[in-house]
C-alpha cells in the first residue's frame, strides 16, 4: 500500500470512529457554542463524509473536509504530530510515530 493510501486509511479510521485510541479530537470554541444536539448531528455527518475529490483532497490523504448543517458550514481537518506533540510527525503513515489530531471548527474560525 502506498503512503497516501495508508495515511488516508488511518485518517478515515479516526474520522469514522472518533476512537480516542486512534487520535485526539479537538473542538474549537465556536463549534462548542452550538447546541449539543447540533454537535451530535454534525459528528454523524463528519463520520459519514465520503465526498473526497481532486478539488478537496488533492493529496488523497482524507485529512480535510466540509459539512453543512442548518446554516453552519463546519470544517474538519487532521494534523500529524510526533509522539511528544511538540513537532510534526516525520512519518504520518506510521501510527507508532504519529499522533493524529482532528480539529472540528466553524468555517469562520479557519
Buried (B, 14 or more C-beta within 10 A) or exposed (E): EEBBEBBBEBBBBBBBEBEEEBBBBEBBEBBEEBEEEBBEBBBEBBBEBEEBEEEEBEEBBBBBBBBEBEEBEBBBBBBBBBEEEEEEBEBBBBBEBBBBBBBBBBEEEE
